[in-house]
Every structure is written in structure tokens, then in C-alpha cells.
Amino acid sequence: MNRSPYRIPVTTTFRPIPPLAEARVAVVHEWLYTYAGAEKVLEQILALFPQADLFSLIDLLPENKRQFLGGRQVKTSFLNRFPVLRRKHQFLLPLMPIAMERFDLSSYDVIITSSYAVAKGVLTGPNQLHLCYCHSPVRYAWDLQFQYLHQWRLDRGPRALAATLILHKLRIWDHVTANGVDRFIANSRFISRRIMKTYRRKSEVVYPPVDTRNFTPGEGPRGDEYVTLSRLVGYKRIDILVEAFRHLPDRKLVVMGKGEELERLRSMAPPNVRIEGEVSNERLLQTLRSARAFLFAAEEDFGIAPVEAQACGIPVIAYGRGGALETVRGAWTGEVAPRVCTGVFFSHQDVRSVVEAVQFFESQEGMISSSDCVENASRFAPPIFRRDFMSVVDNSWQTFKKHERDPNLPSLED
């Protein structure tokens, strides 16, 4: 009787799935030069994984803004060695994919990328779980390319051709590297749709954290000033807010923020519009608490400022596109307000729509309560983010490890 040379084991040893707490975790962020919305997300991720190592292409954070890193030594790329160019990091864009791929993450079990440009392009293997918290696919390479080229004055001439070629190459790389992500986490349903459009990938929505502990209602009555807070750049459309208040001379508007549009806005502002520029946190909080309403004209991926305003009990008048539709419970201009209402939406990014929205808001103002605004903002508190984000990570880890042991099981996106 011939015996098979292969021995078939009668029993197999059960190997338990190791807990996530024992996994080696790497967190990858594009660049560190300020403490803004993406860095607030990063702060919460690092708090959830105190053992994680942090990677970033460039680290220019000043000492007074590094507290959220928890004392970590940031592992940077070769781009950090260019002292002149690194402060104008957009000029380093052609080198960023290469720099991101040079990070050696082979010793880590879990890689979490916080990505709005190139972070998700890190190289990972089949036994590594790669989760991407996507603030947005690369805006300036996809649907907002023409807007950014115009803003950067690269929309005509030989430089425009060179820029278009670079962005074409970036789009190809960006689409290919989406295949290396095991699960996408989107910062809003708006971005989830953009991820599907760009990468043809499903994603889970976990809203970014908003500091609702410090942004709280004031004790006194609200004032009569309308307020906006933003980076003063073209696509934020602060210019239409300023121009709208030229047609509302008996109302007042306060504009806070810094950016390349600051001087232009000051030159065009009518007497009832005050351009304050960058303000302290104390001044910001004081102004928000006493505002009549907060104005928001941008199409944002999420938009933290409107949530901060609502946390202060302030209604929001917002352009009805993008993340604002998810963070504000609003009535469209001229339509019946919902039962719980925290603001008003306008349909077009133009002066007339803003004027009509302000007038409509004033007719509905009595139906909007500060308590409803505060309660709506509480949906985005940091503990909510940590709970929801950790739930996705833990579920992904369990599914990934089970699939590693039995490839016949459904994958993460099934």
C-alpha cells in the first residue's frame, strides 16, 4: 500500500488574534507646520495610540504648538533638509510621492495615515493593516484643479503647462496608491462621495473632533454683529460676504483670520465691515459669543468654524454645499424651517444669495434657539470622535487578522 508523503494533521492549533494594544502602530501625517483642523484630528489619533510612532514629510512646528504631539520625536523625510523650500512646501509637490514612499514602515502592524494630499501613498505589505483617515482626495489634482491653478496664477503660459503635467502625473499616482489602503475613513459624507468618485472605494464616515469644551455660550445677550472666521484665501469666498454687507449698510460684519486675501479685503471693505485679521483665542471666543450669526461662504470638506460657532450658541448662515449640510441643521432661503433649526442655507456663491439669506435669517431668527445650536455641535465633541474612530480601527483589526488566518472570509469592504 502506497503512503502519501504528506502528513495531514488531525488537529490544528488555535492561534488567538493578538489585541490591538500589542500591535506596532505608525501614524503618518503629510506635514507639520501649524495646528489646524487636520492636526486636531492627528492629536486625537495620537491620544488613542500613545505607543505609535509619528512620520511626517516636513516638521516646522514651533515649540509653542508641539504639545499635542505628546513629546514624540517626529520621523521626517529628506524634504525636511531643504530649509529654504520647505516653508513653501507646495513647491516640493513633485518630490512628495517619492519622499512618502521612502518611509520604511515594514516593522509595523498597523499604519494609520491622516491624508489630504499624499500620506496614503506609503508602501505597505499584505500582513499590514493600512487605514486612511481621508480629509479629502488631493483637491488640487482632481475636481478643484482649475480653481487652485487660478489661485496660484498658474492658469496660463508655459508654467501652466508644467503645472498641469505635474498634476496629471500626481492623479495617476494618487489613484494607484488608493489600492494600498485596506479601509478608508472619510471626514464627512461629502468626502465619502468624493472618495467613491475618485477611487471607486467605499468609506466609513467619522466626523472630525471639534473643541466643544472651550467653545461655549456666553452669559450675556447676543449682539448685533455678524461674524466670519476663515483663512483668507480665494476659495473661502470672504469677498462675497464683504460685498454683500455693502448692500446691507445697516448691519455690521466682523471678519477674522489671516491669509493672502487680507489686504485686498481691507481695501474693498465698506465702513460697516471690520477686517480684524488674526486674533487671539480669547478675542475669537468673545466675538463668537456675542455674535448675531456666523457667516460661511465656502464649500468645505467638513468645516470646523461653523461647529465652533454653534457650540457658542450662535446660528450659522452657510453656503448649502459640502460639509455644512452635515454640520448645520438649516432652512433653505425662502423655505419652511425644520423643527430643529440651527441656521440658514443659501444656494449660490454670490452677493445676492448672501443678502437674501441674511434677510431670511432675520425673519426666522426667533425660531432658532441657542440650546439647539449647542446640542447640535455636541455631536462633534472629541470623545465622540475617539469612540467612533476606535470602533472602526478595532473592527478593521479583528476582520483583518481573521482574514489573514482564513483568506476565504469576507474582506474589509465586503
C-alpha positions, 0 to 999 in steps of 0.5 A, spaced: 500 500 500 502 506 497 503 512 503 502 519 501 508 523 503 504 528 506 502 528 513 495 531 514 494 533 521 488 531 525 488 537 529 490 544 528 492 549 533 488 555 535 492 561 534 488 567 538 488 574 534 493 578 538 489 585 541 490 591 538 494 594 544 500 589 542 500 591 535 506 596 532 502 602 530 505 608 525 501 614 524 503 618 518 501 625 517 503 629 510 506 635 514 507 639 520 507 646 520 501 649 524 495 646 528 489 646 524 483 642 523 487 636 520 492 636 526 486 636 531 484 630 528 492 627 528 492 629 536 486 625 537 489 619 533 495 620 537 491 620 544 488 613 542 495 610 540 500 613 545 505 607 543 505 609 535 510 612 532 509 619 528 512 620 520 511 626 517 514 629 510 516 636 513 516 638 521 516 646 522 512 646 528 514 651 533 515 649 540 509 653 542 504 648 538 508 641 539 504 639 545 499 635 542 504 631 539 505 628 546 513 629 546 514 624 540 520 625 536 517 626 529 520 621 523 521 626 517 523 625 510 529 628 506 524 634 504 525 636 511 533 638 509 531 643 504 530 649 509 529 654 504 523 650 500 520 647 505 516 653 508 513 653 501 512 646 501 507 646 495 513 647 491 516 640 493 509 637 490 513 633 485 518 630 490 512 628 495 510 621 492 517 619 492 519 622 499 512 618 502 514 612 499 521 612 502 518 611 509 520 604 511 514 602 515 515 594 514 516 593 522 509 595 523 502 592 524 498 597 523 499 604 519 494 609 520 495 615 515 491 622 516 491 624 508 489 630 504 494 630 499 499 624 499 500 620 506 496 614 503 501 613 498 506 609 503 508 602 501 505 597 505 505 589 505 499 584 505 500 582 513 499 590 514 493 593 516 493 600 512 487 605 514 486 612 511 483 617 515 481 621 508 480 629 509 479 629 502 482 626 495 488 631 493 483 637 491 488 640 487 489 634 482 482 632 481 475 636 481 478 643 484 484 643 479 482 649 475 480 653 481 487 652 485 491 653 478 487 660 478 489 661 485 496 660 484 496 664 477 498 658 474 492 658 469 496 660 463 503 660 459 508 655 459 508 654 467 501 652 466 503 647 462 508 644 467 503 645 472 498 641 469 503 635 467 505 635 474 498 634 476 496 629 471 502 625 473 500 626 481 492 623 479 495 617 476 499 616 482 494 618 487 489 613 484 494 607 484 496 608 491 488 608 493 489 600 492 494 600 498 489 602 503 485 596 506 479 601 509 478 608 508 475 613 513 472 619 510 471 626 514 464 627 512 459 624 507 461 629 502 468 626 502 465 619 502 462 621 495 468 624 493 472 618 495 467 613 491 468 618 485 475 618 485 477 611 487 471 607 486 472 605 494 467 605 499 468 609 506 466 609 513 464 616 515 467 619 522 466 626 523 472 630 525 473 632 533 471 639 534 473 643 541 466 643 544 469 644 551 472 651 550 467 653 545 461 655 549 455 660 550 456 666 553 452 669 559 450 675 556 445 677 550 447 676 543 449 682 539 448 685 533 454 683 529 455 678 524 461 674 524 466 670 519 472 666 521 476 663 515 483 663 512 483 668 507 484 665 501 480 665 494 476 659 495 473 661 502 469 666 498 470 672 504 469 677 498 462 675 497 460 676 504 464 683 504 460 685 498 454 683 500 454 687 507 455 693 502 448 692 500 446 691 507 449 698 510 445 697 516 448 691 519 455 690 521 460 684 519 466 682 523 471 678 519 477 674 522 483 670 520 489 671 516 491 669 509 493 672 502 486 675 501 487 680 507 489 686 504 485 686 498 479 685 503 481 691 507 481 695 501 474 693 498 471 693 505 465 698 506 465 702 513 460 697 516 465 691 515 471 690 520 477 686 517 480 684 524 485 679 521 488 674 526 486 674 533 487 671 539 483 665 542 480 669 547 478 675 542 475 669 537 471 666 543 468 673 545 466 675 538 463 668 537 459 669 543 456 675 542 455 674 535 448 675 531 450 669 526 456 666 523 457 667 516 460 661 511 461 662 504 465 656 502 464 649 500 468 645 505 470 638 506 467 638 513 468 645 516 470 646 523 468 654 524 461 653 523 461 647 529 465 652 533 460 657 532 454 653 534 457 650 540 457 658 542 450 658 541 450 662 535 446 660 528 450 659 522 448 662 515 452 657 510 453 656 503 448 649 502 454 645 499 459 640 502 460 639 509 455 644 512 449 640 510 452 635 515 454 640 520 448 645 520 441 643 521 438 649 516 432 652 512 433 653 505 432 661 503 425 662 502 423 655 505 419 652 511 424 651 517 425 644 520 423 643 527 430 643 529 433 649 526 440 651 527 441 656 521 440 658 514 442 655 507 443 659 501 444 656 494 449 660 490 456 663 491 454 670 490 452 677 493 445 676 492 444 669 495 448 672 501 443 678 502 437 674 501 439 669 506 441 674 511 434 677 510 431 670 511 435 669 517 432 675 520 425 673 519 426 666 522 431 668 527 426 667 533 425 660 531 432 658 532 434 657 539 441 657 542 440 650 546 439 647 539 445 650 536 449 647 542 446 640 542 447 640 535 455 641 535 455 636 541 455 631 536 462 633 534 465 633 541 472 629 541 470 623 545 465 622 540 470 622 535 475 617 539 469 612 540 467 612 533 474 612 530 476 606 535 470 602 533 472 602 526 480 601 527 478 595 532 473 592 527 478 593 521 483 589 526 479 583 528 476 582 520 483 583 518 487 578 522 481 573 521 482 574 514 489 573 514 488 566 518 482 564 513 483 568 506 476 565 504 472 570 509 469 576 507 474 582 506 474 589 509 469 592 504 465 586 503 
